[in-house]
């Protein structure tokens, strides 16, 4: 709602595609609240990863509104698809994106970002996020870390 509130007050009328299951009580509330904004389109869930990644890659901006949790898979997918990520301002998102994102905490910040930020001006951020996926968030590295943790636990257990 925070992102859509910022979109609705913005002078930028670029189409905003809302992806995700919206046949819920909250989804119906959002569709009703923003029904008069022709630039806000509710697409529903898109489960074909190639289609979803194409939307992310070719988007002007990718808003990641998750405000709780750990390492969110959709955030990593957006980084891997080379989207310019605009993320909710919280420790979880900042821990992943670091300085390679613009952050928002309220609708006014979303509005300002929409009206001033361009992907083409921020390609180093996009590339830094992509490199982080390759270097830090790859399965070989993650599996290796889990293996090391298990080996450390086993070694501690043998010392007792």
PyMOL commands that set and color helices and strands:
alter all, ss='L'
color gray80, all
select helices_A, chain A and resi 2-9+25-33+49-58+73-80+91-97+107-116+119-121+123-135+139-159
alter helices_A, ss='H'
color red, helices_A
select strands_A, chain A and resi 16-19+40-44+62-64+85-88+102-104
alter strands_A, ss='S'
color yellow, strands_A
deselect
rebuild
show_as cartoon
